[in-house]
Amino acid sequence: MRPSVDPGAVSEEEWAARCELAALYRLLAHFRMTDLIDTHLTARVPGTSGEFLINRYGVLFDHMTASDLVKIDLQGNVIDERGAADLLVNRAGFTIHSAIHATRPDAHWVIHTHTAAGSAVSAQSCGLLPISQHALKFNDCLAYHDYEGIALDLGERDRLVRDLGSCNAMILRNHGLLVVGSTAGDAFHEIWFLERACQIQIAALGGGREVLTPSVDIRRHTAEQYRTPESQAIVQLTWNAALTLLEGQQDAIRR
């Protein structure tokens, strides 16, 4: 059995981040955005310059707890208070997430998925099409990164960062989806909309009929509507509502 994290041995801020990240893992499991033990969600440890939390490799998302999150630095060293024993971290997950945490100070939370719809759109040369309200959220602010194989080469980090730029969402060609956020709610909102946009695209293109595309002006207008002063409050409402799906799991999450 893996050793538990003593809440008193870490800062209150880190413990809160651990619990929130574990909840985020479970929400992605609830919405079937998992790939068994692969793909990763990470959170920067509050008050640190380069430490972040990542899942202990081998744990299913719907079983994730605060103690299943491993604290590592930007070099991949386990700096968890429990030591490195039995705290395995996936190398590809480290490559992708460390690149972003090292260079985007606003990206406190990073989500990477391999869903069927997201991976399918990532393999389409057209990329994400502006054919749904969900997709228009990403109008002119969606990045793309070409596939280079399983992300084991640390040299790929520079290219990941370059391609992401200032965007908060990116399609990894022939691979999957990646989003970042300043809060757990921000990141969840991004992956929800990007995943749903991909699902809609696969369904629409599979219908055997020509799809409609809004005008350029409407695309821009819709994207701007997602960025109004009220948007952040809506994101928080969405996050709070999603968390109610985990009612009854709070004690398990805090283990």
PASEBA-1860 file (N, C-alpha, C; in nm, 3 decimals):
! residues 255
1> MRPSVDPG> 0.085/-0.120/0.000/0.000/0.000/0.000/0.089/0.125/0.000 ~ 0.052/0.222/-0.083/0.134/0.343/-0.093/0.121/0.427/0.035 ~ 0.228/0.495/0.075/0.222/0.577/0.196/0.133/0.699/0.174 ~ 0.060/0.737/0.277/-0.028/0.853/0.268/0.048/0.981/0.297 ~ -0.006/1.091/0.248/0.048/1.222/0.280/-0.018/1.273/0.406 ~ 0.062/1.316/0.500/0.010/1.376/0.622/-0.023/1.523/0.592 ~ -0.150/1.562/0.601/-0.184/1.703/0.572/-0.102/1.802/0.654 ~ -0.060/1.760/0.773/0.018/1.850/0.856/0.162/1.864/0.814
9> AVSEEEWA> 0.206/1.776/0.722/0.346/1.778/0.677/0.367/1.867/0.555 ~ 0.259/1.917/0.497/0.268/2.007/0.382/0.191/2.134/0.414 ~ 0.210/2.236/0.334/0.139/2.361/0.357/-0.011/2.343/0.331 ~ -0.091/2.429/0.391/-0.235/2.423/0.368/-0.267/2.441/0.219 ~ -0.188/2.527/0.154/-0.211/2.554/0.012/-0.182/2.430/-0.072 ~ -0.073/2.359/-0.038/-0.043/2.238/-0.114/-0.149/2.131/-0.091 ~ -0.194/2.115/0.034/-0.296/2.014/0.061/-0.424/2.046/-0.015 ~ -0.461/2.172/-0.019/-0.582/2.212/-0.094/-0.565/2.181/-0.242
17> ARCELAAL> -0.446/2.208/-0.297/-0.420/2.179/-0.438/-0.426/2.029/-0.464 ~ -0.373/1.949/-0.371/-0.378/1.803/-0.386/-0.523/1.755/-0.392 ~ -0.606/1.804/-0.302/-0.746/1.761/-0.299/-0.821/1.806/-0.425 ~ -0.792/1.927/-0.469/-0.860/1.978/-0.588/-0.814/1.903/-0.713 ~ -0.686/1.871/-0.721/-0.635/1.798/-0.837/-0.691/1.655/-0.840 ~ -0.699/1.591/-0.723/-0.758/1.458/-0.717/-0.904/1.462/-0.763 ~ -0.977/1.567/-0.723/-1.116/1.584/-0.767/-1.122/1.602/-0.918 ~ -1.028/1.678/-0.974/-1.025/1.700/-1.118/-1.003/1.569/-1.192
25> YRLLAHFR> -0.913/1.485/-1.142/-0.893/1.353/-1.202/-1.024/1.274/-1.202 ~ -1.093/1.275/-1.091/-1.216/1.197/-1.082/-1.326/1.251/-1.174 ~ -1.327/1.383/-1.193/-1.426/1.439/-1.285/-1.397/1.396/-1.429 ~ -1.271/1.393/-1.468/-1.240/1.347/-1.603/-1.277/1.201/-1.621 ~ -1.262/1.122/-1.513/-1.307/0.984/-1.519/-1.458/0.977/-1.536 ~ -1.529/1.062/-1.462/-1.676/1.065/-1.470/-1.721/1.093/-1.613 ~ -1.652/1.183/-1.681/-1.690/1.220/-1.817/-1.617/1.138/-1.923 ~ -1.555/1.029/-1.882/-1.491/0.934/-1.973/-1.382/0.999/-2.059
33> MTDLIDTH> -1.300/1.080/-1.997/-1.188/1.141/-2.067/-1.055/1.076/-2.028 ~ -1.058/0.947/-1.995/-0.936/0.881/-1.950/-0.883/0.785/-2.056 ~ -0.761/0.740/-2.035/-0.697/0.639/-2.120/-0.630/0.538/-2.027 ~ -0.713/0.472/-1.943/-0.665/0.385/-1.837/-0.567/0.461/-1.747 ~ -0.439/0.422/-1.742/-0.346/0.489/-1.651/-0.265/0.598/-1.723 ~ -0.290/0.617/-1.853/-0.213/0.716/-1.927/-0.286/0.850/-1.934 ~ -0.215/0.949/-1.976/-0.247/1.094/-1.975/-0.240/1.146/-1.832 ~ -0.230/1.278/-1.821/-0.196/1.336/-1.692/-0.261/1.472/-1.673
41> LTARVPGT> -0.286/1.503/-1.546/-0.330/1.636/-1.504/-0.229/1.680/-1.399 ~ -0.185/1.803/-1.406/-0.086/1.850/-1.310/-0.126/1.986/-1.255 ~ -0.070/2.017/-1.138/-0.094/2.147/-1.074/0.036/2.196/-1.012 ~ 0.066/2.322/-1.034/0.183/2.381/-0.970/0.161/2.387/-0.820 ~ 0.263/2.353/-0.743/0.253/2.360/-0.597/0.255/2.508/-0.557 ~ 0.150/2.557/-0.492/0.145/2.699/-0.455/0.266/2.740/-0.371 ~ 0.317/2.859/-0.402/0.428/2.913/-0.325/0.565/2.862/-0.364 ~ 0.572/2.782/-0.473/0.701/2.732/-0.519/0.730/2.787/-0.658
49> SGEFLINR> 0.856/2.780/-0.697/0.894/2.834/-0.827/0.891/2.730/-0.938 ~ 0.904/2.602/-0.904/0.909/2.503/-1.010/0.863/2.365/-0.970 ~ 0.790/2.351/-0.861/0.742/2.220/-0.819/0.598/2.201/-0.865 ~ 0.566/2.078/-0.907/0.428/2.052/-0.944/0.389/1.911/-0.905 ~ 0.258/1.890/-0.900/0.199/1.762/-0.861/0.154/1.687/-0.985 ~ 0.186/1.558/-0.990/0.147/1.474/-1.102/0.101/1.340/-1.045 ~ 0.020/1.267/-1.120/-0.034/1.141/-1.069/0.074/1.034/-1.055 ~ 0.061/0.956/-0.951/0.146/0.837/-0.937/0.106/0.741/-1.048
57> YGVLFDHM> 0.201/0.702/-1.129/0.172/0.620/-1.247/0.117/0.484/-1.206 ~ 0.003/0.449/-1.265/-0.058/0.321/-1.237/-0.191/0.329/-1.166 ~ -0.232/0.451/-1.129/-0.359/0.469/-1.056/-0.467/0.517/-1.154 ~ -0.582/0.451/-1.153/-0.693/0.493/-1.237/-0.745/0.629/-1.191 ~ -0.792/0.709/-1.285/-0.838/0.844/-1.252/-0.950/0.843/-1.149 ~ -1.041/0.746/-1.159/-1.155/0.747/-1.067/-1.119/0.696/-0.929 ~ -0.994/0.655/-0.909/-0.946/0.613/-0.777/-0.850/0.716/-0.716 ~ -0.826/0.824/-0.786/-0.721/0.919/-0.745/-0.753/0.984/-0.611
65> TASDLVKI> -0.649/0.994/-0.526/-0.660/1.061/-0.397/-0.550/1.165/-0.384 ~ -0.558/1.245/-0.280/-0.456/1.346/-0.256/-0.318/1.283/-0.239 ~ -0.314/1.165/-0.181/-0.186/1.096/-0.158/-0.132/1.027/-0.282 ~ -0.215/1.014/-0.387/-0.168/0.953/-0.511/-0.099/1.055/-0.601 ~ -0.086/1.177/-0.554/-0.020/1.281/-0.631/0.123/1.297/-0.582 ~ 0.215/1.299/-0.675/0.358/1.301/-0.645/0.414/1.439/-0.675 ~ 0.492/1.492/-0.582/0.553/1.623/-0.600/0.689/1.607/-0.666 ~ 0.709/1.671/-0.780/0.837/1.664/-0.850/0.882/1.805/-0.889
73> DLQGNVID> 1.010/1.816/-0.927/1.061/1.944/-0.972/1.075/1.943/-1.124 ~ 1.124/2.052/-1.179/1.131/2.067/-1.324/1.237/1.979/-1.388 ~ 1.318/1.913/-1.308/1.417/1.818/-1.358/1.366/1.674/-1.348 ~ 1.246/1.657/-1.294/1.188/1.525/-1.282/1.222/1.454/-1.153 ~ 1.288/1.524/-1.061/1.323/1.463/-0.934/1.201/1.459/-0.842 ~ 1.178/1.343/-0.780/1.072/1.332/-0.682/1.118/1.401/-0.555 ~ 1.045/1.501/-0.512/1.081/1.574/-0.390/0.970/1.562/-0.287 ~ 0.894/1.456/-0.304/0.784/1.427/-0.213/0.839/1.394/-0.074
81> ERGAADLL> 0.768/1.438/0.028/0.812/1.415/0.166/0.822/1.266/0.200 ~ 0.754/1.181/0.123/0.757/1.038/0.151/0.877/0.969/0.087 ~ 0.958/1.045/0.011/1.068/0.983/-0.060/1.024/0.935/-0.196 ~ 1.117/0.876/-0.272/1.088/0.837/-0.409/1.038/0.695/-0.423 ~ 1.045/0.615/-0.317/1.007/0.474/-0.326/0.859/0.459/-0.361 ~ 0.832/0.376/-0.461/0.694/0.343/-0.502/0.616/0.464/-0.553 ~ 0.684/0.572/-0.589/0.616/0.690/-0.641/0.658/0.710/-0.787 ~ 0.615/0.616/-0.870/0.654/0.616/-1.012/0.581/0.725/-1.088
89> VNRAGFTI> 0.657/0.799/-1.170/0.601/0.906/-1.253/0.629/0.871/-1.399 ~ 0.528/0.886/-1.484/0.542/0.856/-1.625/0.634/0.957/-1.694 ~ 0.730/0.908/-1.770/0.830/0.995/-1.832/0.770/1.089/-1.936 ~ 0.679/1.038/-2.018/0.618/1.123/-2.120/0.534/1.233/-2.055 ~ 0.465/1.198/-1.948/0.387/1.299/-1.876/0.476/1.408/-1.821 ~ 0.592/1.368/-1.768/0.686/1.468/-1.717/0.733/1.560/-1.828 ~ 0.767/1.504/-1.944/0.818/1.585/-2.054/0.719/1.695/-2.093 ~ 0.595/1.656/-2.113/0.495/1.752/-2.160/0.461/1.856/-2.054
97> HSAIHATR> 0.435/1.811/-1.933/0.388/1.902/-1.830/0.498/1.991/-1.775 ~ 0.620/1.937/-1.764/0.729/2.020/-1.714/0.760/2.134/-1.810 ~ 0.746/2.108/-1.940/0.771/2.213/-2.039/0.682/2.333/-2.016 ~ 0.556/2.307/-1.987/0.460/2.416/-1.972/0.474/2.484/-1.836 ~ 0.490/2.405/-1.730/0.505/2.465/-1.597/0.632/2.549/-1.588 ~ 0.733/2.515/-1.666/0.860/2.588/-1.659/0.854/2.722/-1.731 ~ 0.762/2.737/-1.826/0.765/2.855/-1.912/0.638/2.939/-1.912 ~ 0.530/2.887/-1.858/0.404/2.962/-1.854/0.363/2.983/-1.708
105> PDAHWVIH> 0.409/3.094/-1.647/0.377/3.117/-1.506/0.228/3.126/-1.477 ~ 0.147/3.153/-1.580/0.002/3.161/-1.562/-0.063/3.024/-1.568 ~ 0.010/2.923/-1.616/-0.047/2.789/-1.635/-0.025/2.706/-1.510 ~ -0.106/2.731/-1.409/-0.092/2.657/-1.284/-0.148/2.516/-1.295 ~ -0.239/2.494/-1.388/-0.305/2.365/-1.406/-0.294/2.324/-1.552 ~ -0.257/2.199/-1.577/-0.240/2.149/-1.713/-0.313/2.015/-1.726 ~ -0.391/2.001/-1.832/-0.465/1.878/-1.859/-0.428/1.827/-1.997 ~ -0.397/1.698/-2.006/-0.368/1.634/-2.135/-0.452/1.507/-2.145
113> THTAAGSA> -0.523/1.490/-2.257/-0.612/1.375/-2.274/-0.588/1.304/-2.407 ~ -0.631/1.177/-2.411/-0.625/1.094/-2.532/-0.765/1.042/-2.566 ~ -0.867/1.122/-2.558/-1.001/1.072/-2.585/-1.016/1.032/-2.731 ~ -1.116/0.950/-2.759/-1.138/0.906/-2.897/-1.168/1.025/-2.988 ~ -1.256/1.114/-2.944/-1.292/1.228/-3.028/-1.176/1.325/-3.044 ~ -1.107/1.354/-2.934/-0.994/1.446/-2.942/-0.882/1.391/-3.028 ~ -0.853/1.263/-3.013/-0.748/1.201/-3.094/-0.789/1.193/-3.240 ~ -0.918/1.170/-3.264/-0.967/1.164/-3.402/-0.951/1.299/-3.472
121> VSAQSCGL> -0.992/1.406/-3.405/-0.976/1.539/-3.465/-0.829/1.573/-3.482 ~ -0.745/1.526/-3.389/-0.602/1.555/-3.400/-0.541/1.489/-3.523 ~ -0.608/1.386/-3.576/-0.558/1.317/-3.694/-0.619/1.372/-3.824 ~ -0.710/1.466/-3.813/-0.771/1.525/-3.932/-0.691/1.648/-3.976 ~ -0.658/1.653/-4.104/-0.574/1.763/-4.154/-0.640/1.899/-4.138 ~ -0.772/1.902/-4.131/-0.845/2.028/-4.117/-0.835/2.086/-3.977 ~ -0.797/2.003/-3.880/-0.796/2.050/-3.741/-0.938/2.070/-3.691 ~ -0.951/2.152/-3.588/-1.084/2.179/-3.533/-1.159/2.276/-3.624
129> LPISQHAL> -1.274/2.234/-3.672/-1.353/2.316/-3.763/-1.445/2.410/-3.684 ~ -1.468/2.531/-3.735/-1.555/2.628/-3.667/-1.701/2.602/-3.697 ~ -1.749/2.485/-3.657/-1.886/2.445/-3.695/-1.980/2.433/-3.577 ~ -1.933/2.464/-3.457/-2.021/2.456/-3.340/-1.991/2.571/-3.246 ~ -2.086/2.602/-3.161/-2.067/2.706/-3.061/-1.950/2.672/-2.969 ~ -1.936/2.542/-2.939/-1.825/2.500/-2.854/-1.691/2.527/-2.923 ~ -1.683/2.498/-3.050/-1.557/2.517/-3.123/-1.521/2.665/-3.136 ~ -1.622/2.750/-3.146/-1.595/2.893/-3.165/-1.534/2.958/-3.042
137> KFNDCLAY> -1.542/2.894/-2.928/-1.471/2.943/-2.810/-1.321/2.954/-2.838 ~ -1.271/2.868/-2.929/-1.127/2.861/-2.956/-1.088/2.931/-3.086 ~ -1.179/3.012/-3.139/-1.149/3.083/-3.263/-1.025/3.171/-3.246 ~ -0.926/3.150/-3.329/-0.801/3.228/-3.328/-0.720/3.214/-3.200 ~ -0.750/3.114/-3.117/-0.670/3.095/-2.995/-0.649/2.947/-2.965 ~ -0.632/2.869/-3.072/-0.606/2.726/-3.058/-0.474/2.695/-3.128 ~ -0.384/2.630/-3.055/-0.252/2.598/-3.109/-0.248/2.453/-3.158 ~ -0.144/2.421/-3.238/-0.124/2.285/-3.288/0.024/2.249/-3.274
145> HDYEGIAL> 0.047/2.123/-3.241/0.185/2.071/-3.228/0.194/1.940/-3.303 ~ 0.291/1.929/-3.395/0.307/1.808/-3.475/0.359/1.691/-3.392 ~ 0.315/1.574/-3.429/0.352/1.453/-3.356/0.500/1.421/-3.376 ~ 0.568/1.384/-3.267/0.710/1.349/-3.272/0.736/1.211/-3.211 ~ 0.630/1.133/-3.190/0.644/1.006/-3.121/0.608/1.022/-2.974 ~ 0.617/0.912/-2.898/0.591/0.921/-2.754/0.686/1.024/-2.694 ~ 0.635/1.111/-2.610/0.711/1.228/-2.564/0.817/1.191/-2.459 ~ 0.920/1.122/-2.504/1.029/1.083/-2.416/1.153/1.168/-2.438
153> DLGERDRL> 1.157/1.241/-2.550/1.271/1.326/-2.582/1.252/1.463/-2.517 ~ 1.338/1.496/-2.423/1.325/1.625/-2.354/1.342/1.743/-2.450 ~ 1.405/1.718/-2.562/1.421/1.825/-2.660/1.290/1.872/-2.718 ~ 1.186/1.789/-2.708/1.056/1.827/-2.761/0.993/1.939/-2.678 ~ 1.038/1.956/-2.556/0.977/2.057/-2.470/0.983/2.196/-2.530 ~ 1.095/2.231/-2.590/1.107/2.363/-2.652/1.004/2.383/-2.762 ~ 0.981/2.279/-2.840/0.887/2.290/-2.951/0.742/2.292/-2.901 ~ 0.715/2.219/-2.794/0.582/2.225/-2.734/0.550/2.366/-2.686
161> VRDLGSCN> 0.645/2.426/-2.618/0.625/2.560/-2.564/0.611/2.662/-2.677 ~ 0.695/2.647/-2.778/0.688/2.738/-2.893/0.552/2.731/-2.959 ~ 0.502/2.610/-2.980/0.375/2.594/-3.050/0.256/2.639/-2.966 ~ 0.262/2.615/-2.836/0.152/2.659/-2.749/0.145/2.811/-2.743 ~ 0.260/2.877/-2.738/0.262/3.023/-2.732/0.181/3.075/-2.614 ~ 0.093/3.170/-2.641/0.010/3.229/-2.536/-0.129/3.166/-2.530 ~ -0.152/3.062/-2.612/-0.284/2.996/-2.613/-0.304/2.913/-2.487 ~ -0.428/2.888/-2.454/-0.461/2.802/-2.341/-0.510/2.665/-2.384
169> AMILRNHG> -0.514/2.640/-2.514/-0.558/2.511/-2.565/-0.477/2.475/-2.688 ~ -0.447/2.345/-2.700/-0.366/2.300/-2.813/-0.407/2.158/-2.852 ~ -0.406/2.133/-2.982/-0.427/1.999/-3.034/-0.290/1.941/-3.068 ~ -0.259/1.827/-3.007/-0.135/1.756/-3.036/-0.165/1.662/-3.152 ~ -0.113/1.692/-3.270/-0.145/1.617/-3.390/-0.121/1.467/-3.370 ~ -0.217/1.385/-3.419/-0.208/1.238/-3.410/-0.189/1.190/-3.267 ~ -0.239/1.268/-3.170/-0.209/1.237/-3.031/-0.329/1.266/-2.939 ~ -0.363/1.392/-2.921/-0.471/1.424/-2.829/-0.485/1.572/-2.805
177> LLVVGSTA> -0.537/1.608/-2.687/-0.567/1.746/-2.652/-0.487/1.790/-2.531 ~ -0.463/1.920/-2.522/-0.393/1.976/-2.407/-0.449/2.114/-2.378 ~ -0.477/2.141/-2.250/-0.525/2.273/-2.211/-0.455/2.316/-2.082 ~ -0.454/2.446/-2.058/-0.396/2.499/-1.935/-0.493/2.600/-1.875 ~ -0.475/2.627/-1.745/-0.558/2.725/-1.679/-0.492/2.779/-1.555 ~ -0.534/2.895/-1.511/-0.479/2.953/-1.389/-0.541/2.890/-1.265 ~ -0.659/2.828/-1.281/-0.726/2.757/-1.172/-0.772/2.622/-1.224 ~ -0.811/2.534/-1.132/-0.866/2.405/-1.173/-0.992/2.426/-1.256
185> GDAFHEIW> -1.074/2.522/-1.215/-1.197/2.550/-1.288/-1.171/2.597/-1.429 ~ -1.069/2.683/-1.446/-1.033/2.731/-1.579/-0.994/2.614/-1.670 ~ -0.906/2.527/-1.618/-0.858/2.414/-1.697/-0.973/2.319/-1.731 ~ -1.060/2.294/-1.633/-1.174/2.205/-1.658/-1.265/2.263/-1.766 ~ -1.290/2.391/-1.759/-1.377/2.456/-1.857/-1.318/2.445/-1.997 ~ -1.186/2.463/-2.008/-1.120/2.454/-2.138/-1.131/2.312/-2.196 ~ -1.101/2.211/-2.114/-1.103/2.074/-2.168/-1.246/2.030/-2.197 ~ -1.342/2.076/-2.117/-1.481/2.040/-2.144/-1.524/2.091/-2.281
193> FLERACQI> -1.497/2.218/-2.309/-1.540/2.276/-2.436/-1.462/2.219/-2.554 ~ -1.332/2.197/-2.537/-1.253/2.144/-2.648/-1.294/1.999/-2.678 ~ -1.312/1.921/-2.575/-1.356/1.782/-2.595/-1.494/1.777/-2.660 ~ -1.586/1.858/-2.611/-1.721/1.857/-2.668/-1.719/1.906/-2.814 ~ -1.637/2.005/-2.845/-1.624/2.052/-2.983/-1.576/1.940/-3.074 ~ -1.481/1.860/-3.025/-1.430/1.748/-3.104/-1.537/1.641/-3.123 ~ -1.614/1.613/-3.018/-1.722/1.515/-3.029/-1.824/1.560/-3.134 ~ -1.859/1.687/-3.130/-1.956/1.741/-3.226/-1.903/1.731/-3.368
201> QIAALGGG> -1.776/1.761/-3.387/-1.717/1.756/-3.520/-1.719/1.613/-3.576 ~ -1.679/1.516/-3.496/-1.680/1.377/-3.544/-1.821/1.334/-3.580 ~ -1.919/1.372/-3.498/-2.058/1.337/-3.525/-2.109/1.406/-3.651 ~ -2.077/1.534/-3.667/-2.126/1.611/-3.782/-2.066/1.558/-3.913 ~ -1.936/1.532/-3.912/-1.871/1.484/-4.034/-1.914/1.342/-4.068 ~ -1.959/1.267/-3.967/-2.005/1.131/-3.991/-2.149/1.125/-4.038 ~ -2.215/1.240/-4.045/-2.356/1.241/-4.085/-2.379/1.232/-4.233 ~ -2.274/1.246/-4.313/-2.288/1.231/-4.458/-2.352/1.348/-4.528
209> REVLTPSV> -2.358/1.463/-4.462/-2.415/1.583/-4.523/-2.318/1.700/-4.507 ~ -2.333/1.799/-4.595/-2.247/1.917/-4.587/-2.273/1.991/-4.455 ~ -2.166/2.034/-4.390/-2.182/2.107/-4.264/-2.179/2.257/-4.290 ~ -2.248/2.331/-4.205/-2.254/2.476/-4.216/-2.140/2.539/-4.136 ~ -2.086/2.648/-4.188/-1.979/2.719/-4.120/-2.018/2.866/-4.106 ~ -2.024/2.919/-3.984/-2.058/3.060/-3.966/-1.957/3.152/-4.036 ~ -1.998/3.273/-4.061/-1.908/3.370/-4.125/-1.792/3.404/-4.031 ~ -1.690/3.462/-4.089/-1.572/3.502/-4.011/-1.613/3.601/-3.902
217> DIRRHTAE> -1.700/3.695/-3.936/-1.743/3.795/-3.837/-1.816/3.729/-3.720 ~ -1.902/3.633/-3.750/-1.975/3.565/-3.644/-1.882/3.482/-3.559 ~ -1.783/3.422/-3.621/-1.685/3.343/-3.544/-1.613/3.433/-3.443 ~ -1.568/3.547/-3.490/-1.497/3.641/-3.401/-1.589/3.693/-3.291 ~ -1.710/3.726/-3.329/-1.807/3.778/-3.232/-1.834/3.675/-3.123 ~ -1.852/3.549/-3.162/-1.881/3.444/-3.064/-1.763/3.423/-2.971 ~ -1.642/3.423/-3.026/-1.522/3.407/-2.942/-1.512/3.520/-2.840 ~ -1.544/3.642/-2.882/-1.541/3.756/-2.790/-1.646/3.741/-2.681
225> QYRTPESQ> -1.759/3.680/-2.713/-1.863/3.659/-2.612/-1.817/3.567/-2.500 ~ -1.723/3.479/-2.530/-1.667/3.391/-2.429/-1.568/3.463/-2.338 ~ -1.531/3.585/-2.373/-1.426/3.657/-2.299/-1.477/3.786/-2.236 ~ -1.603/3.789/-2.200/-1.661/3.906/-2.136/-1.622/3.909/-1.988 ~ -1.643/4.023/-1.921/-1.612/4.031/-1.778/-1.687/3.928/-1.694 ~ -1.802/3.881/-1.742/-1.880/3.784/-1.667/-1.831/3.641/-1.685 ~ -1.739/3.621/-1.779/-1.698/3.485/-1.814/-1.637/3.409/-1.697 ~ -1.553/3.476/-1.617/-1.487/3.406/-1.508/-1.586/3.358/-1.404
233> AIVQLTWN> -1.690/3.436/-1.380/-1.793/3.394/-1.286/-1.866/3.269/-1.338 ~ -1.888/3.264/-1.470/-1.954/3.147/-1.529/-1.864/3.024/-1.518 ~ -1.734/3.043/-1.539/-1.640/2.932/-1.526/-1.644/2.876/-1.384 ~ -1.648/2.965/-1.285/-1.652/2.920/-1.146/-1.783/2.848/-1.115 ~ -1.894/2.898/-1.168/-2.022/2.830/-1.150/-2.018/2.689/-1.210 ~ -1.957/2.679/-1.326/-1.944/2.548/-1.392/-1.862/2.452/-1.307 ~ -1.751/2.501/-1.254/-1.664/2.418/-1.170/-1.736/2.374/-1.043 ~ -1.804/2.466/-0.980/-1.878/2.433/-0.857/-1.986/2.328/-0.886
241> AALTLLEG> -2.054/2.344/-0.999/-2.159/2.248/-1.035/-2.097/2.110/-1.063 ~ -1.984/2.107/-1.132/-1.919/1.980/-1.163/-1.877/1.908/-1.035 ~ -1.829/1.982/-0.938/-1.784/1.920/-0.813/-1.897/1.851/-0.738 ~ -2.021/1.894/-0.761/-2.132/1.827/-0.693/-2.149/1.683/-0.740 ~ -2.092/1.651/-0.856/-2.097/1.514/-0.906/-2.013/1.419/-0.821 ~ -1.924/1.478/-0.738/-1.836/1.398/-0.654/-1.884/1.392/-0.509 ~ -2.007/1.436/-0.485/-2.058/1.432/-0.348/-2.055/1.288/-0.296 ~ -2.007/1.273/-0.174/-1.992/1.141/-0.117/-1.853/1.083/-0.135
249> QQDAIRR> -1.769/1.150/-0.216/-1.634/1.101/-0.239/-1.527/1.185/-0.168 ~ -1.569/1.285/-0.093/-1.474/1.377/-0.033/-1.375/1.307/0.060 ~ -1.421/1.216/0.141/-1.332/1.148/0.234/-1.229/1.064/0.159 ~ -1.272/0.999/0.051/-1.180/0.918/-0.028/-1.077/1.007/-0.098 ~ -1.119/1.122/-0.148/-1.027/1.214/-0.216/-0.919/1.262/-0.119 ~ -0.953/1.284/0.005/-0.858/1.341/0.102/-0.763/1.237/0.163 ~ -0.767/1.116/0.118/-0.679/1.014/0.174/-0.536/1.030/0.121
END
